[in-house]
Amino acid sequence: MPLAASFVQARYTRQQIADIVGIPSDLLAYWSKEGLLVAAEGEGLGKGKHRLFGFEAIHIAAVLKELGRYGVQTSGLKQMATLLWSVVRFCSLHPDVTESVRHSAAALHRAKARYPSRSSLAADAKAPASDYSCFEDWLEDRGPISDKAREIAPWFDEMADLSFALYLDLFSEAIFHELDTRWIFTHSGDDLIAVPEDLPLESINPENLRSYITINLSLIIKPLWNP
């Protein structure tokens, strides 16, 4: 079932989140005190149990609970909570970005970094060893790109692309339609990071990781709203 607008727009107390997710209220109070849960925008003046949260806090608490089941300690949970809340803030700045716009912006960002501009090519220069001689050739072959994709492309690096992918898998209605929203949680240096399982990066290939946790997000979120 889709995430009803009434659920998205509603505000929840700490106890309600504890009941929905199945977390002891004292643990959730600790998470709230330590900043792992952030009050909904416009609701930050409340204190303690009177503070109100958006539905995003429910999904984030569910992810933290699952990671805790696999032995992730408080420091790791804080890192992941910081990442997830930054994703929420990041995507709230551009609520009209669809998945197709995200893909276009990411492709545009990569193309600009990969191909030189036509004006920078010397008249007798040889074409680079790539699919296109310049960025303009790539653009002509790509076809129309939306104004929104062009707007966000300059800062749409790989981390921004991952942030939007995570947002779509965890906080949008896609989580109720996609059967396989599997993310790998692993360490990069001292940081706990999250990447989609199907991301074609050699460094994130599970065979190259010392340890990791794979979580199918839809399997832990769907039951919260459709028990």
Phi, psi and omega in degrees: 000145180290157177286105186300145181302327180297325177290318183295320185275344183289162174243144188234141175280167178300321181292323178296320178296317179301318181291317183293315185276336182082046180241138176304138184298328180290327176293318179294325176297320178295314178301318180295318180297323183274000177086011178286338174240136184244134180297153179297152179302131181086357182244015188283353183279342178290156181234150174055227185290349180270354178290143183248146185233156174273176182296336179301326179296328179293314181293320180293318178299323179294320178293316179297320178300316181294317178297321178298325178298332180268008173094008178291129184277174186303321181298319177292321178296323178297317179299316182290322177298318178299317178298312184295319179290328176293326175297316179299313180294318182301312184282337177292339177287338182224067184292345182267007179280117177269174180294323179294321176295319178301314180295319180295317181295318180295317179296319179296318179298314181295320181295319180296327179283332186271319188254138177288158175286154182298323183292338182274351182277130175290152185302324182258013183288144176279146179296139178296157181285074180207181184291331183230146181285334181203169182298321181297325176296317178299317183296319179294323180285330183292323183094188186302137175237132186295157178299324181294318179297321178293324182295316187267350184302321184303326180250013184269070178279188184299322181293323177295319178299317178296322180298315179293321178298317179295319179299314182296323182283333187253331189240355180256174180294346180303332182295341179267350182250330181275130179275338186230091176245069188268126179238143176264129175250119185210177180258138170239100190068237179265359186260139172273122184239166178230132178221147177295144184299328184269011179292123185279061176247125183300324183291338182260001177302126182310330180294339181263000183260141178289319178204152179196164176237133176251126181234129172272103188301320183297329182287339178260344181265317183307314182297338180295324185257345181221065186294000000 
